[in-house]
């Protein structure tokens, strides 16, 4: 473990020195990008916790240099600050009497990596990096939170014959959203990822994936997961699209439970005009003792924005939903309704209504309004969350 961290620190130090001008004197240009993201988030729960109000600002600086053909160096620094007080439980500020808004304050190296891309189209990356695969149900950066999830390790990405892509990674540490100083800021271990994409037709894609997770201090989440992801237009109609994901998960390494669970996600999208309708079901199997888990996913994007199901209940989860989206009031709006049931035991967990509106105010400014209302029956408590977010980006390129 010491060797793993020593290697990462060496890579990070090299990048920072290089981008400061020590190691990339030959670079013709260093691209700089600055990003500011302000968010106001409120949480009200039907329990003894006080209502939370989090006013936070994430400031990000990203530096990219290309010292030689094929080579690139990237360093990205994040700083999260509370604006006007912190009446919320950030998971790290000790304010446990408030509801949780998992946006701890602090400064962190979000990314620091070296990448080489050969003339044949194969890219090799070493260091701390953002990893988003497929729809981020199994591996993702949790970009919604102010402190992003990134991975320390090595990655190979390749493309051949214009229709096949390969993505293989080995990571020894996960920098989670609870950082930079929280008790759960890091998860060490051995994490192997493999993804193969095949573009069958312009409107048809097939992917095979496999994930082997061995956690050093979170053994209950050690597992092996294998699956297939398929997307296609139906009957040649571009306004009707099917997305199916199937997976199986087994306990592995030092996991305390002996288990095998299955997963499926089926989504049908129909966009006949300016309206887009969605109908779907996601199942994470459970048997009352353990359930299918996705600990390194972008969990906020699934099972409702209220984040009631970040951990799959032991009885499993079936999420049935309908949604509609359109352009209105100058922005893109989506409304969805979820019905949550257990996979075992016929429990009615609850229902949730979600609304989100996204605005592109200018080339540099964007805004988001989001609301979630969860009504709990057999799981969790009634929860209402509201968000207002404003982002600004500026790069040296314009």
Buried (B, 14 or more C-beta within 10 A) or exposed (E): EEEBBEBBEEBBEBBBEBBEEEBBEEBEEBBBBEBEBBBBBBBBBEEEBBEBBBBBBBBBBBBBBBBEEEBBBBBBBBBBBBEEEBBBBBBBBEBEEBBBBBBBBBEBBBBBBBBBBEEEEBBBBBBBBBBEBBBBBBBBBBBBBBBBBBBBBBBEBBBEEEEEBBBBBBBBBBBBBBBBEBEBBBBBBBBBBBBBBEBEEEBEBBBEBBBBBBBBEBBBBBBBBBBEBBBBBBEEEEEBBBBBBBBBBEBBBEBEBEBEBBBBBBBBBBBEEEEBBBEBBBBBBBBEEBBBBBBBBBBBBBBBBBBBBEEBBBBBBBBBBEBEBBEEEEBBBBBBBBBBBBBBBEBEBBBBBBBBBBBEEEEEEBBBBBBBBBBBEBBBBBBBBBBBBBBBBEEEEE
